[in-house]
Amino acid sequence: MEQLTTLGKTITATDPCKLKLDGNVKKILAYKPLLARIFKEVIEECKNFSYEEIEKCIEGDVIISKIYVDNGLSNNTELIGGQNTENYENEEGLIKYDIRTYLKIPHLDRSESIKILIDVEAQNEDNPGYDIPLRGLFYCCRMISSQLGVEFTTDHDDPVKYGNIKKVYSIWICTETARKRANSIERYEIKKDFLLGCNSDNPRYDIINTTIINISENHDVSSIDNNTVKLLTTLFDETLDAKNKISELQNKYGLPLTKELEMEVTEMCTYATSMENKGIEKGLRALVNSLKVYIKDFDSLYEAIIKNEDYANVSKEQVRKYY
């Protein structure tokens, strides 16, 4: 038996005409299997990894609209721990990133990892009143400067200093693009050039990358040889109903939108474990009540429960009294 994943449920529960609303878009873009596909397309360091490997590289939580772009408000420990711990009385006028996360990508020799900070933004207006590339580059600059005191220092006794700056990506998904830009992916990054002469030095300077993915449901993608553009076009197509959209995203582009019941059982067992501080019996009662919805046969239900190490030793009699 299959159940919908979080994204599958979001697609099903959301009016297609409201899929591009700010809150819905952010919830959709925070889905790790979708992020993995976007990252593989635009992040150079992910090119040789599978989607599953990229998902495993996404460290901590994917944070939605909690981290500030504005000067002095984003260089908190959330870059390390994944949480913004500061509260503000008045947030009017402050800008927040749509989606913030980071990758820890292993070197080929597996001796250490490369850390990359990432911002993902959704843009539904074709002409928002500013140049999107410039805003993306500004976000990159803020992600660089906010690393001071978190990822790197300028202390005189720090032998590395600026060398610890982590590379940043600002990725923009533009869903209502005009014909002249539709079905395209733009990249803006630092390039080295010599105005005079040359040398063999190879300093590290590739620390900023703004990428813009331009899509629109109004333009044909059948001739486009790019699954990321096609996937995103299908995902935000307001003319497709949920059932057909889920089927197409999963069957054509391999985006996981359903999961086996066994995974649901595992999640429920994990939930019950979190109730351990309330007592084994209360946790067992909650677990049995949850599983009864999906598993009608008592013996199958009991086998599912004892797979969880916290309930591995419970007897059938203990389980039966809550069944």
C-alpha positions, 0 to 999 in steps of 0.5 A: 500500500502506498501513501503520498509523500509531503509534497504529494499531499501538498499538491493534492491539497492545494488548488492548482490556481493557488500553487504559486502563492508565496507560502505554497511555493516555499513549502514545495521548494523545501522538499529535499528530493526536489532540491536534490534535482535542482542542485544537481542541475545548477551546483557544479559540485553536485554534478557527479552525485546521484539525487540520493547522494545529494539529499544526504549532503543536505545538512540540518533543516531546510529553513523557510523564511526565517533567516534575514537578508538585512545587514547584521541580522543574518550572521547568527549561528543558524549557519552552523546549527540550522536555527535562527534563535533571535526574535524581533519585535518589529519585522516590517521592512526586513527581507528574509530568504525564501529557502536557506540550507547548506550542503556538506559534500565529501571530497573524493578521498573522503578525508574532509567535506566542502561546505556550500551555503544555498539560498533558493528563491521563488519569483512569480512576477516577470517584471518585479520592478528590479533586476533579478540577477542583481538581487540574486548577487546581493543575496550572495554578497549578504551570505558571504558577509554574514559568515564573518565570525561564523565560518571565518574570522579576520583575527591576526592569529588566524592563519587562514582568515578569508580562506575559510569563506564558504561558496554561496549559491542563490538559485531563483525559480521564475515561474511566469517568464516572458517568451524571450526568457522562457525555458532557459537557465542563466548563471552569474559568477566571478570570472578571472581575467588578465588585463595585462600579462599572466601568471600560474597562480590559482587563487580560490575566487569562485565563491559567488553564483547566482542561477536563474531558472526561467519557466512558464506553463504558457510555453512548450517544453517538448523540444527542450532537452532539460528534465529540470526545466520540464519537471519544474514546468509540470510542477507549477502548471496550473492547468494540470489536476493533482492526480495527473501532475503526481503521475507525471512528476513521478513516472516521467521525472522520477520525483518520489511522491508516494512511499510504501506503507512500511515507511509510514510504519517506521515514522510512527514507530519513531513518533512513539519513541519520542513519547518515551518520557511519558512512559512505555505504556503511553507510547505503546498505546499511541503506536497501536492506535496509529497503526490500527488505521493501516494494519487490520491483522493483529499479528502483522501489527505486532510484527511491525511494532517489535521492529522498533528497538524500543518495543522489541521486547513487548509481549503480544498481551501488552499489545493486545490490550490496546488493539 
